[in-house]
């Protein structure tokens, strides 16, 4: 607790044929962050996967062509031998299955796509006809295969997604059209019925296409007035839809008969496997897996490898010279939400303190003190519970809400009403001095803890001497500040001891390292820094008074809400004011209090010990499929 788990460098040597089983085991256990070693003198010659990648790219191109007609990946029908087959054998089986499937299903799929295109054209035509008056117009004259192709003038029908009143500008000469509003709620949609010179029709269509206009095609079998033509269109669409449904069912049967869900899973698995091997050194016979494993997981990993059938050699070292060592923040599940604040600041290194366990208690206390109300706390708990999966960070509203409920009982407040339950401690507005003073004591203790954590970090980093010389006397002097309210003599004596300790330790350290040069001036400078840091700490302590100030502001807002409620005799209006006042407090004050809590933690607490020089451990994980 309070220290991240260190990761160690691990090396696993195994046979090439065992690569799928070992990589799968490591991914399922999620205990290793792969990182290929950069040394050049390997005991074997490296190989690459260029040919394998080209085959995979070709298979994926075929898969993507028919993706919407293939099932989702599902390994349930595959044996363990099929799942862990060597890449060359797996790709051969996948290629064979896709080829057989394509020969069986491709003609049906092409027909399905053709039907879909026809249905889209007919749907557009039906929409256009719905806007036309049921007049003596015969839709046969709009047919794509109309017999009279020698006519100089060609009629046309089109749909506009965003009708432009100035549409006539820039059109070919002798082009005329009439506009009919579409029968929908969008005022921009319109149907255009017009004519132009037959030779200029392709040019007209090209120009209007860029202005959001699509021409409707009328099949030769569609005849009669718009209402009659629509009945023919709907009958045709029904027949096409039935045919499409039959074809889709036949394709699904092919998918089931050929177990294509398993084939697609194997294809995606092989892509993941080949991409993973980018971080592994390999020869024709061996694989050499290197990376980082949490120190407390090494023995477990060794046991899992021993239980598998794969031969292996495993070794570990500290990983010196291999970059920044990743770390694992190992906290109980109910604390992990508070890691968000630590990660926002940065990742603690292995020689730093992980303050998450302390935050799990401190932050709800600070929030609850500023937001003490039983009813509003219950609302926060419910909101956090309902939203925790969609927005994980809002899960922190649950402990914050429970703290608000606890302080609500201490303050005797339920939805701002202070008469429903007795206050187990006090009403904030009755004793503002205590409400403001208690956070100062709390802030002082928190700052002392931050300095103590700084000492732990210095000890873990082997930087003990500078901390004992510079920071330890600061802690001593800081603890004496509240003693001035009890005994000036005692407090002054402690401060003097701190000054003497810093002077003595600094001089002895300087003499040991540098000799007698510039000792006097450096000592004066060091003392001034001590006084500056102590005064800065005193100022930081006063920052915690805002906790009490917000607690009083919350109580004051509650009093104003209740007073405003009592200004009317109308019960409905009273209820409305009461509800809106509480909603305003929960939303606005909840946001402000959350920001202030985060600010005090990050700027007054973290910055005294947390350098965030670490890197988060990112384990190899299996593919989502």
NUBA-525912 format. One line per field, with one value per residue (C-alpha): residue in one letter; x, y, z. Coordinates in nm, 3 decimals. Layout:
N
aa = a  ... .
X = X  ... .
Y = Y  ... .
Z = Z  ... .
This chain:
625
aa = x  x  x  x  x  x  x  x  x  x  x  x  x  x  x  x  x  x  x  x  x  x  x  x  x  x  x  x  x  x  x  x  x  x  x  x  x  x  x  x  x  x  x  x  x  x  x  x  x  x  x  x  x  x  x  x  x  x  x  x  x  x  x  x  x  x  x  x  x  x  x  x  x  x  x  x  x  x  x  x  x  x  x  x  x  x  x  x  x  x  x  x  x  x  x  x  x  x  x  x  x  x  x  x  x  x  x  x  x  x  x  x  x  x  x  x  x  x  x  x  x  x  x  x  x  x  x  x  x  x  x  x  x  x  x  x  x  x  x  x  x  x  x  x  x  x  x  x  x  x  x  x  x  x  x  x  x  x  x  x  x  x  x  x  x  x  x  x  x  x  x  x  x  x  x  x  x  x  x  x  x  x  x  x  x  x  x  x  x  x  x  x  x  x  x  x  x  x  x  x  x  x  x  x  x  x  x  x  x  x  x  x  x  x  x  x  x  x  x  x  x  x  x  x  x  x  x  x  x  x  x  x  x  x  x  x  x  x  x  x  x  x  x  x  x  x  x  x  x  x  x  x  x  x  x  x  x  x  x  x  x  x  x  x  x  x  x  x  x  x  x  x  x  x  x  x  x  x  x  x  x  x  x  x  x  x  x  x  x  x  x  x  x  x  x  x  x  x  x  x  x  x  x  x  x  x  x  x  x  x  x  x  x  x  x  x  x  x  x  x  x  x  x  x  x  x  x  x  x  x  x  x  x  x  x  x  x  x  x  x  x  x  x  x  x  x  x  x  x  x  x  x  x  x  x  x  x  x  x  x  x  x  x  x  x  x  x  x  x  x  x  x  x  x  x  x  x  x  x  x  x  x  x  x  x  x  x  x  x  x  x  x  x  x  x  x  x  x  x  x  x  x  x  x  x  x  x  x  x  x  x  x  x  x  x  x  x  x  x  x  x  x  x  x  x  x  x  x  x  x  x  x  x  x  x  x  x  x  x  x  x  x  x  x  x  x  x  x  x  x  x  x  x  x  x  x  x  x  x  x  x  x  x  x  x  x  x  x  x  x  x  x  x  x  x  x  x  x  x  x  x  x  x  x  x  x  x  x  x  x  x  x  x  x  x  x  x  x  x  x  x  x  x  x  x  x  x  x  x  x  x  x  x  x  x  x  x  x  x  x  x  x  x  x  x  x  x  x  x  x  x  x  x  x  x  x  x  x  x  x  x  x  x  x  x  x  x  x  x  x  x  x  x  x  x  x  x  x  x  x  x  x  x  x  x  x  x  x  x  x  x  x  x  x  x  x  x  x  x  x  x  x  x  x  x  x  x  x  x  x  x  x  x  x  x  x  x  x  x  x  x  x  x  x  x  x  x  x  x  x  x  x  x  x  x  x  x  x  x  x  x  x  x  x  x .
X = 0.000  0.114  0.380  0.326  0.417  0.750  0.779  1.081  1.234  1.152  1.286  1.116  1.283  1.067  1.015  0.861  0.578  0.480  0.444  0.062  0.003  0.254  0.139  -0.224  -0.140  0.038  -0.251  -0.520  -0.325  -0.254  0.071  0.328  0.397  0.590  0.900  1.152  1.506  1.730  2.050  2.197  2.397  2.118  2.207  2.006  1.921  1.603  1.323  1.043  0.676  0.653  0.509  0.266  0.150  0.087  -0.129  -0.319  -0.378  -0.520  -0.751  -0.872  -0.943  -1.164  -1.331  -1.400  -1.560  -1.830  -1.814  -2.182  -2.287  -2.056  -2.135  -1.967  -1.652  -1.732  -1.476  -1.729  -1.720  -1.340  -1.122  -0.816  -0.596  -0.761  -0.728  -0.358  -0.256  0.068  0.014  0.101  -0.144  -0.418  -0.390  -0.414  -0.735  -0.881  -0.795  -0.956  -1.274  -1.310  -1.256  -1.518  -1.761  -1.712  -1.781  -2.105  -2.236  -2.091  -2.358  -2.636  -2.463  -2.429  -2.802  -2.878  -2.673  -2.847  -3.188  -3.084  -2.988  -3.319  -3.517  -3.336  -3.423  -3.786  -3.816  -3.689  -3.934  -4.223  -4.136  -4.135  -4.469  -4.633  -4.582  -4.726  -5.095  -5.290  -5.349  -5.350  -4.970  -4.870  -4.549  -4.467  -4.330  -4.057  -3.952  -3.582  -3.669  -3.941  -3.990  -3.992  -3.620  -3.626  -3.818  -3.626  -3.762  -3.713  -3.920  -3.742  -3.831  -3.598  -3.573  -3.405  -3.275  -3.227  -3.429  -3.269  -3.510  -3.237  -3.201  -3.278  -2.956  -2.680  -2.899  -2.891  -3.114  -3.473  -3.483  -3.811  -3.942  -4.216  -4.166  -4.384  -4.329  -4.249  -4.499  -4.275  -4.185  -3.869  -3.943  -3.623  -3.722  -3.893  -3.987  -3.899  -4.096  -3.951  -3.822  -3.517  -3.354  -3.283  -2.922  -2.865  -3.017  -2.682  -2.535  -2.840  -2.818  -2.449  -2.504  -2.798  -2.628  -2.376  -2.666  -2.835  -3.069  -3.111  -3.292  -3.555  -3.545  -3.877  -3.866  -4.039  -4.307  -4.430  -4.724  -5.031  -5.105  -4.889  -5.133  -5.146  -4.769  -4.719  -4.928  -4.712  -4.395  -4.506  -4.595  -4.252  -4.078  -4.262  -4.152  -3.791  -3.793  -3.920  -3.648  -3.382  -3.506  -3.486  -3.133  -3.019  -3.154  -2.966  -2.641  -2.693  -2.740  -2.410  -2.246  -2.377  -2.295  -1.938  -1.891  -1.782  -1.810  -1.513  -1.322  -1.364  -1.251  -0.939  -0.868  -0.888  -0.692  -0.411  -0.396  -0.366  -0.106  0.114  0.091  0.188  0.494  0.630  0.748  0.909  1.248  1.224  1.428  1.317  1.312  1.289  1.102  1.250  0.980  1.093  0.908  0.788  0.598  0.475  0.710  0.427  0.312  0.638  0.586  0.227  0.340  0.605  0.343  0.110  0.391  0.484  0.123  0.123  0.281  0.519  0.893  1.044  1.331  1.249  1.482  1.441  1.647  1.586  1.560  1.835  1.914  1.588  1.401  1.148  1.024  0.640  0.451  0.117  -0.111  -0.236  -0.541  -0.865  -1.146  -1.344  -1.043  -0.953  -1.186  -0.964  -0.666  -0.818  -0.687  -0.340  -0.326  -0.449  -0.144  0.079  0.194  0.401  0.733  0.837  1.022  0.723  0.415  0.078  -0.164  -0.479  -0.557  -0.545  -0.755  -1.027  -1.091  -0.975  -1.163  -1.509  -1.453  -1.371  -1.665  -1.910  -1.802  -1.874  -2.192  -2.346  -2.709  -2.883  -3.134  -2.894  -2.637  -2.890  -2.946  -2.569  -2.539  -2.823  -2.678  -2.334  -2.485  -2.689  -2.410  -2.106  -2.095  -2.148  -1.917  -1.684  -1.548  -1.900  -1.886  -1.696  -2.029  -2.118  -1.856  -1.896  -2.272  -2.232  -1.998  -2.255  -2.521  -2.298  -2.227  -2.594  -2.680  -2.406  -2.544  -2.911  -2.996  -3.233  -3.287  -3.192  -3.459  -3.304  -3.621  -3.679  -3.388  -3.178  -2.818  -2.581  -2.310  -2.414  -2.582  -2.305  -2.453  -2.485  -2.111  -1.919  -1.592  -1.577  -1.679  -1.390  -1.130  -1.169  -1.061  -0.743  -0.651  -0.741  -0.531  -0.235  -0.245  -0.272  0.028  0.230  0.143  0.258  0.594  0.617  0.550  0.825  1.059  0.954  1.025  1.367  1.442  1.337  1.539  1.850  1.833  1.812  2.075  1.911  1.573  1.708  1.898  1.629  1.284  1.292  1.347  1.061  0.831  0.946  0.900  0.560  0.432  0.525  0.298  -0.027  0.161  0.191  -0.177  -0.099  0.253  0.472  0.781  0.735  0.664  0.962  1.187  1.082  1.133  1.480  1.565  1.459  1.673  1.975  1.931  1.917  2.221  2.427  2.329  2.378  2.722  2.844  2.717  2.877  3.206  3.199  3.121  3.272  3.502  3.486  3.419  3.111  2.976  2.851  2.661  2.514  2.402  2.218  2.055  1.954  1.791  1.596  1.469  1.359  1.159  1.010  0.896  0.743  0.552  0.439  0.313  0.121  -0.041  -0.124  -0.286  -0.512  -0.625  -0.810  -1.032  -1.227  -1.364  -1.534  -1.631  -1.811  -1.980  -2.115  -2.210  -2.402  -2.588  -2.653  -2.795  -3.017  -3.145  -3.218  -3.401  -3.619  -3.687  -3.788  -4.016  -4.200  -4.274  -4.584  -4.892  -4.948  -4.846  -4.766  -4.544  -4.374  -4.300  -4.165  -3.930  -3.816  -3.740  -3.567  -3.354  -3.230  -3.167  -2.963  -2.760  -2.694  -2.582  -2.405  -2.264  -2.180  -1.967  -1.797  -1.726  -1.582  -1.349  -1.234  -1.170  -0.963  -0.773  -0.675  -0.557  -0.357  -0.205  -0.163  -0.107  0.037  0.300  0.505  0.590  0.451  0.684  0.494  0.805  0.659  0.496  0.174  0.201  0.012  -0.028  -0.075  -0.446  -0.628  -0.822  -1.174  -1.323 .
Y = 0.000  0.357  0.223  0.106  -0.250  -0.273  -0.462  -0.673  -0.756  -1.106  -1.323  -1.637  -1.863  -2.126  -2.312  -2.137  -2.393  -2.309  -1.937  -1.939  -2.119  -1.912  -1.578  -1.673  -1.772  -1.441  -1.242  -1.421  -1.377  -1.008  -1.017  -0.897  -0.576  -0.684  -0.487  -0.625  -0.615  -0.376  -0.581  -0.676  -0.988  -1.244  -1.614  -1.670  -1.502  -1.295  -1.360  -1.135  -1.192  -1.013  -1.311  -1.391  -1.029  -1.022  -1.335  -1.184  -0.860  -1.054  -1.259  -0.949  -0.775  -1.069  -1.064  -0.688  -0.728  -0.952  -0.842  -0.748  -1.096  -1.287  -1.366  -1.210  -1.386  -1.675  -1.934  -2.159  -2.422  -2.441  -2.698  -2.603  -2.745  -2.515  -2.208  -2.263  -2.393  -2.252  -1.945  -2.108  -2.393  -2.159  -1.926  -2.218  -2.337  -1.983  -1.934  -2.267  -2.186  -1.835  -1.965  -2.240  -1.996  -1.738  -1.995  -2.090  -1.749  -1.482  -1.511  -1.480  -1.184  -1.005  -1.058  -0.923  -0.612  -0.565  -0.595  -0.341  -0.093  -0.152  -0.104  0.221  0.352  0.244  0.400  0.731  0.709  0.629  0.930  1.155  1.023  1.079  1.455  1.472  1.542  1.247  1.406  1.277  1.236  0.896  0.780  0.575  0.890  0.902  0.542  0.478  0.262  0.478  0.390  0.747  0.823  1.050  1.325  1.646  1.710  1.466  1.478  1.420  1.366  1.441  1.476  1.770  1.734  2.110  2.300  2.619  2.892  3.002  2.652  2.773  2.975  2.805  2.536  2.450  2.647  2.529  2.363  2.400  2.246  2.275  2.230  2.018  2.015  1.672  1.511  1.517  1.753  1.884  2.212  2.187  1.867  1.904  1.709  1.853  1.766  1.914  1.881  1.975  1.901  1.529  1.587  1.811  1.567  1.412  1.762  1.872  1.568  1.627  1.993  1.926  1.636  1.874  2.083  1.803  1.679  1.310  1.197  0.926  0.639  0.501  0.133  0.045  -0.163  0.140  0.306  0.515  0.806  0.861  0.675  0.377  0.382  0.383  0.068  -0.101  0.017  -0.116  -0.454  -0.473  -0.373  -0.641  -0.910  -0.790  -0.775  -1.132  -1.249  -1.064  -1.224  -1.574  -1.509  -1.375  -1.686  -1.906  -1.715  -1.752  -2.127  -2.142  -1.954  -2.206  -2.513  -2.394  -2.264  -1.926  -1.759  -1.966  -1.893  -1.516  -1.550  -1.734  -1.463  -1.183  -1.391  -1.441  -1.068  -1.001  -1.275  -1.150  -0.790  -0.910  -1.086  -0.745  -0.718  -1.062  -1.167  -1.488  -1.732  -2.025  -2.248  -2.022  -1.722  -1.492  -1.304  -1.008  -0.743  -0.633  -0.839  -0.719  -0.854  -1.026  -1.210  -1.377  -1.697  -1.722  -1.685  -1.953  -2.194  -2.130  -2.194  -2.515  -2.636  -2.582  -2.830  -2.573  -2.607  -2.283  -2.116  -1.817  -1.555  -1.222  -0.916  -0.556  -0.423  -0.166  0.023  -0.073  0.254  0.367  0.078  0.056  0.029  -0.112  0.081  -0.211  -0.094  -0.266  -0.239  0.009  0.245  0.234  0.515  0.753  0.653  0.892  1.190  1.038  0.954  1.303  1.438  1.165  0.810  0.753  0.581  0.271  0.492  0.724  0.714  0.613  0.831  0.651  0.471  0.803  0.980  0.716  0.856  1.217  1.329  1.206  1.373  1.706  1.679  1.574  1.855  2.114  1.942  1.807  1.717  1.380  1.421  1.566  1.302  1.029  1.190  1.190  0.822  0.728  0.939  0.781  0.432  0.487  0.659  0.462  0.235  0.501  0.757  0.565  0.880  0.964  0.649  0.868  1.034  0.723  0.767  1.145  1.107  0.878  1.133  1.406  1.190  1.139  1.511  1.580  1.389  1.579  1.912  1.809  1.895  1.710  1.890  2.214  2.156  2.164  2.073  1.719  1.556  1.680  1.783  1.528  1.796  2.150  2.367  2.535  2.888  2.866  2.800  2.944  2.963  2.587  2.526  2.741  2.622  2.246  2.244  2.430  2.150  1.895  2.081  2.100  1.723  1.664  1.887  1.707  1.380  1.521  1.612  1.268  1.109  1.331  1.175  0.824  0.911  1.050  0.730  0.508  0.722  0.709  1.089  1.084  1.348  1.639  1.557  1.543  1.867  2.073  1.919  1.763  2.096  2.241  1.970  2.048  2.423  2.375  2.164  2.447  2.702  2.596  2.578  2.958  2.968  2.754  2.852  3.106  2.987  2.622  2.705  2.939  2.675  2.416  2.664  2.747  2.377  2.342  2.641  2.511  2.165  2.305  2.530  2.251  1.984  2.218  2.336  1.983  1.863  2.155  2.104  1.738  1.800  2.141  2.245  2.592  2.798  3.026  2.853  3.175  3.308  2.967  2.925  3.261  3.171  2.833  2.987  3.235  2.945  2.768  3.068  3.113  2.749  2.764  3.081  2.922  2.621  2.849  3.014  2.673  2.576  2.880  2.755  2.478  2.740  2.739  2.398  2.565  2.863  2.639  2.452  2.785  2.887  2.561  2.622  2.984  2.878  2.630  2.902  3.128  2.845  2.774  3.146  3.189  2.889  3.048  3.370  3.219  3.043  2.849  2.488  2.409  2.715  2.627  2.277  2.414  2.660  2.388  2.139  2.392  2.519  2.170  2.092  2.412  2.320  1.964  2.066  2.397  2.346  1.984  2.096  2.376  2.157  1.883  2.134  2.275  1.929  1.835  2.163  2.128  1.772  1.835  2.175  2.167  1.796  1.620  1.873  1.818  1.455  1.336  1.392  1.149  1.014  0.670  0.490  0.291  -0.083  -0.180  -0.557  -0.757  -0.832  -1.081  -0.946  -0.824  -1.095 .
Z = 0.000  -0.084  -0.322  -0.681  -0.765  -0.942  -1.270  -1.360  -1.696  -1.810  -2.092  -2.227  -2.483  -2.654  -2.981  -3.282  -3.303  -2.943  -3.016  -3.052  -2.722  -2.525  -2.670  -2.602  -2.244  -2.181  -2.333  -2.135  -1.810  -1.894  -1.697  -1.950  -2.139  -2.446  -2.536  -2.780  -2.652  -2.846  -2.823  -3.157  -3.076  -3.053  -3.039  -3.359  -3.689  -3.693  -3.942  -4.064  -4.152  -4.486  -4.677  -4.393  -4.380  -4.756  -4.729  -4.435  -4.624  -4.917  -4.693  -4.511  -4.843  -4.942  -4.602  -4.616  -4.959  -4.814  -4.449  -4.415  -4.533  -4.297  -3.930  -3.629  -3.503  -3.268  -3.155  -2.980  -3.256  -3.276  -3.104  -2.900  -3.179  -3.436  -3.214  -3.147  -3.489  -3.640  -3.855  -4.189  -4.131  -3.999  -4.300  -4.540  -4.373  -4.371  -4.738  -4.831  -4.636  -4.783  -5.135  -5.097  -4.933  -5.207  -5.480  -5.306  -5.195  -5.425  -5.699  -5.440  -5.279  -5.613  -5.671  -5.321  -5.394  -5.730  -5.561  -5.297  -5.569  -5.750  -5.429  -5.362  -5.709  -5.676  -5.330  -5.468  -5.757  -5.523  -5.306  -5.611  -5.741  -5.402  -5.446  -5.798  -5.860  -5.986  -6.326  -6.680  -6.675  -6.809  -6.644  -6.953  -7.119  -6.851  -6.915  -6.967  -7.270  -7.418  -7.785  -7.914  -7.875  -8.176  -7.993  -7.947  -7.596  -7.305  -6.984  -6.650  -6.285  -5.994  -5.617  -5.439  -5.082  -5.043  -5.298  -5.422  -5.547  -5.791  -5.937  -6.291  -6.304  -6.499  -6.657  -7.030  -7.259  -7.315  -6.974  -6.789  -6.467  -6.211  -5.837  -5.608  -5.233  -5.091  -4.856  -4.547  -4.264  -4.426  -4.602  -4.808  -4.989  -5.326  -5.639  -5.981  -6.295  -6.614  -6.967  -7.170  -7.504  -7.519  -7.621  -7.316  -7.062  -6.950  -6.905  -6.703  -6.478  -6.414  -6.321  -6.089  -5.918  -5.763  -5.626  -5.430  -5.705  -5.791  -6.108  -6.067  -6.316  -6.441  -6.547  -6.872  -6.696  -6.496  -6.674  -6.605  -6.370  -6.058  -5.829  -6.066  -6.110  -5.732  -5.696  -5.960  -5.783  -5.444  -5.596  -5.762  -5.439  -5.243  -5.490  -5.482  -5.103  -5.080  -5.318  -5.120  -4.797  -4.950  -5.076  -4.738  -4.566  -4.813  -4.745  -4.370  -4.419  -4.608  -4.320  -4.069  -4.279  -4.330  -3.971  -4.104  -3.761  -3.648  -3.971  -3.924  -3.561  -3.675  -3.934  -3.678  -3.428  -3.678  -3.750  -3.376  -3.339  -3.626  -3.500  -3.152  -3.291  -3.394  -3.033  -3.027  -3.165  -3.369  -3.572  -3.785  -3.473  -3.165  -3.024  -2.763  -2.571  -2.360  -2.162  -1.821  -1.564  -1.220  -0.956  -0.767  -1.084  -1.189  -0.987  -1.106  -1.467  -1.419  -1.283  -1.578  -1.826  -1.648  -1.671  -2.049  -2.288  -2.434  -2.357  -2.226  -2.043  -1.822  -1.674  -1.498  -1.407  -1.299  -1.654  -1.604  -1.922  -2.092  -2.047  -1.789  -1.578  -1.592  -1.264  -1.150  -0.913  -0.705  -0.511  -0.408  -0.662  -0.450  -0.443  -0.813  -0.908  -0.710  -0.924  -1.181  -0.982  -0.956  -1.328  -1.415  -1.232  -1.372  -1.299  -0.982  -1.041  -0.846  -0.595  -0.541  -0.320  -0.463  -0.260  -0.385  -0.053  0.132  -0.133  -0.093  0.258  0.236  -0.076  0.032  0.372  0.207  -0.032  0.238  0.471  0.201  0.084  0.404  0.336  0.376  0.094  -0.159  -0.067  -0.150  -0.492  -0.556  -0.458  -0.695  -0.977  -0.934  -0.928  -1.245  -1.444  -1.325  -1.631  -1.896  -1.728  -1.490  -1.325  -1.204  -0.994  -0.746  -0.669  -0.468  -0.189  -0.212  -0.167  0.135  0.294  0.225  0.394  0.701  0.738  0.667  0.987  1.174  1.046  1.072  0.710  0.473  0.142  0.327  0.594  0.944  1.137  1.010  1.198  1.493  1.428  1.581  1.599  1.503  1.241  1.034  1.047  1.427  1.479  1.184  1.383  1.431  1.071  0.947  1.200  1.163  0.793  0.890  1.129  0.863  0.604  0.841  0.897  0.523  0.451  0.719  0.549  0.216  0.372  0.532  0.192  0.052  0.311  0.205  -0.158  -0.065  0.128  -0.166  -0.409  -0.187  -0.146  0.233  0.312  0.123  0.281  0.638  0.580  0.403  0.446  0.792  0.973  0.764  0.905  1.258  1.217  1.057  1.346  1.581  1.411  1.587  1.916  1.912  2.012  2.318  2.427  2.251  2.440  2.345  1.981  1.959  2.113  1.852  1.567  1.698  1.714  1.353  1.252  1.441  1.291  0.939  0.998  1.155  0.903  0.608  0.723  0.793  0.456  0.272  0.453  0.361  -0.006  -0.095  0.188  0.348  0.033  0.048  0.361  0.527  0.227  0.145  0.508  0.507  0.177  0.314  0.623  0.413  0.203  0.521  0.638  0.290  0.274  0.624  0.538  0.212  0.405  0.640  0.338  0.189  0.517  0.498  0.155  0.335  0.499  0.172  0.278  0.574  0.360  0.111  0.394  0.518  0.164  0.122  0.447  0.347  0.011  0.194  0.425  0.127  -0.050  0.255  0.312  -0.052  -0.023  0.269  0.080  -0.083  0.049  -0.273  -0.200  -0.563  -0.596  -0.267  -0.391  -0.720  -0.546  -0.304  -0.583  -0.811  -0.521  -0.442  -0.809  -0.840  -0.532  -0.647  -0.997  -0.939  -0.591  -0.665  -0.959  -0.764  -0.461  -0.685  -0.850  -0.515  -0.373  -0.678  -0.663  -0.298  -0.352  -0.667  -0.594  -0.216  -0.151  -0.457  -0.550  -0.231  -0.300  -0.636  -0.931  -1.157  -1.327  -1.386  -1.677  -1.658  -1.711  -2.029  -2.043  -2.358  -2.390  -2.614  -2.914  -2.841  -3.057 .
